[in-house]
Amino acid sequence: NVFFLRIMADHAKFIGHLLDPSERKLVDTARNFSNDFDELMYQAVDLESMKPQSQTVPLLDQFLDQNRVSVTSLRDFKKTARDLIEQCKIKS
């Protein structure tokens, strides 16, 4: 899970660098996704280190829900950005 979240944070940073700097709102959105995934990664590290593990069970469902929401939101953002680029409505 930590590896996946690190990759997703890096992926969001990469997306932000592919966008033209004049597209400030989109670049900021990509940066926010990166920050969200970094935060989730730190939470995953904390969950892995919790002892006893029975303490992690109640938190795990909430953590997984946060992961799903972030991944789905990033997917939707990428689709929207791709569509706008193809329609020549934003610069990349």
MOWO-V131793 format. One record per residue. RES is the residue in three letters. SS is DSSP state (H for helix, E for strand, - for the rest). OMEGA is omega in radians with two decimals (NA if undefined). Layout:
BEGIN
res={RES	RES}
ss={SS	SS}
omega={OMEGA	OMEGA}
END
This chain:
BEGIN
res={ASN	VAL	PHE	PHE	LEU	ARG	ILE	MET	ALA	ASP	HIS	ALA	LYS	PHE	ILE	GLY	HIS	LEU	LEU	ASP	PRO	SER	GLU	ARG	LYS	LEU	VAL	ASP	THR	ALA	ARG	ASN	PHE	SER	ASN	ASP	PHE	ASP	GLU	LEU	MET	TYR	GLN	ALA	VAL	ASP	LEU	GLU	SER	MET	LYS	PRO	GLN	SER	GLN	THR	VAL	PRO	LEU	LEU	ASP	GLN	PHE	LEU	ASP	GLN	ASN	ARG	VAL	SER	VAL	THR	SER	LEU	ARG	ASP	PHE	LYS	LYS	THR	ALA	ARG	ASP	LEU	ILE	GLU	GLN	CYS	LYS	ILE	LYS	SER}
ss={-	H	H	H	H	H	H	H	H	H	H	H	H	H	H	H	H	H	-	-	-	-	-	H	H	H	H	H	H	H	H	H	H	H	H	H	H	H	H	H	H	H	H	H	H	H	H	H	H	-	-	-	-	H	H	H	H	H	H	H	H	H	H	H	H	H	H	H	H	H	H	H	H	H	H	H	H	H	H	H	H	H	H	H	H	H	-	-	-	-	-	-}
omega={3.12	3.13	-3.14	-3.11	3.08	3.12	3.14	3.09	3.10	3.13	3.12	3.08	3.13	3.11	3.13	3.14	3.10	-3.12	3.06	-3.13	3.13	3.09	-2.98	-3.10	3.14	3.10	3.10	3.11	3.10	3.12	3.11	3.06	3.13	3.11	3.11	-3.13	3.04	3.14	3.09	3.11	3.12	3.08	3.12	3.10	3.12	3.14	-3.14	-3.06	-3.11	3.06	-0.13	-3.08	3.10	3.10	-3.09	-3.06	3.14	-3.11	-3.02	3.13	3.12	3.13	3.13	3.07	3.10	3.10	-3.12	-3.13	-3.12	-3.14	3.13	3.13	3.11	3.10	-3.14	3.10	3.13	3.13	3.13	3.13	3.12	3.13	3.14	3.09	-3.14	3.12	-3.13	3.12	3.04	3.12	3.06	NA}
END
